[in-house]
Amino acid sequence: MKFAFFTHVPWPEGTDLPQIIAETTEQVQYAEELGFHGAWLAEHHFTRYSMASSSLILATHIAARTTRIRVGTAVVVSPLHNPIRIAEDTAMLDLLSGGRLDVGFGRGSSGYEYSGYNVAPEESQERFQDSIKIVQGLWTTPDFSYESKHHNLHRLNLVPPPVQRPHP
C-alpha cells in the first residue's frame, strides 16, 4: 500500500499567504520524511477554497524542496489551458524533479472557473479530449501534428521532453 498527501491549499480568512505556502511545503517535506509515496495538489480558480490556481508552479516549488516524494496534480483543469503550454510545463517539471511528476487531468467542477477563463462549459468535454491527446502526443511523438475544432498543430517537437518514459 502506498500513502499520499493531498491538499487543495485552502486560504482561510485572516491567514498569511506566504505562511500558507510555507506550511504546505513543510507538510509535504514531513510526508516525505515519513515515507509517503506522493503529494497531490489541486487546481482551483477565483475562490479562497484554493489558492493553488497554478498547481504546476506550486509542484515545482515543492519538488525543489524535496528529494524522493513524487509530486502530482489532482488535477490540471486542462480545458482552461493551452495544451502546448501544459505539455511544456509538465515536461520541464518532470526534468527539474528528476522524474518525480505524476499528472492528473480533469475538467474541473465549477462553472465560474470556465466563465472566468471565457471558456464555454459545453465545450469542456471536447477541449478535455483534445488536451489529453495533444499533451500525450507532444510528450511521446517527434514532429507531432494534431488538428481539431480548437487546435491546429503542425510538426511540433517538445523541448525539453519529459524524463519519464513513455511520459509522466
Residue, then its C-alpha position, 0 to 999 in steps of 0.5 A: m500500500k502506498f500513502a499520499f498527501f493531498t491538499h487543495v491549499p485552502w486560504p482561510e480568512g485572516t491567514d498569511l499567504p506566504q505562511i500558507i505556502a510555507e506550511t504546505t511545503e513543510q507538510v509535504q517535506y514531513a510526508e516525505e520524511l515519513g515515507f509517503h509515496g506522493a503529494w497531490l495538489a489541486e487546481h482551483h480558480f477565483t475562490r479562497y477554497s484554493m489558492a493553488s490556481s497554478s498547481l504546476i508552479l506550486a509542484t515545482h516549488i515543492a519538488a525543489r524542496t524535496t528529494r524522493i516524494r513524487v509530486g502530482t496534480a489532482v488535477v490540471v483543469s486542462p480545458l482552461h489551458n493551452p495544451i502546448r503550454i501544459a505539455e511544456d510545463t509538465a515536461m520541464l517539471d518532470l526534468l527539474s524533479g528528476g522524474r518525480l511528476d505524476v499528472g492528473f487531468g480533469r475538467g474541473s467542477s465549477g462553472y465560474e472557473y470556465s466563465g472566468y477563463n471565457v471558456a464555454p462549459e459545453e465545450s469542456q468535454e471536447r477541449f478535455q479530449d483534445s488536451i489529453k491527446i495533444v499533451q500525450g502526443l507532444w510528450t511521446t511523438p517527434d514532429f507531432s501534428y494534431e488538428s481539431k475544432h480548437h487546435n491546429l498543430h503542425r510538426l511540433n517537437l517538445v523541448p525539453p521532453p519529459v524524463q519519464r518514459p513513455h511520459p509522466 
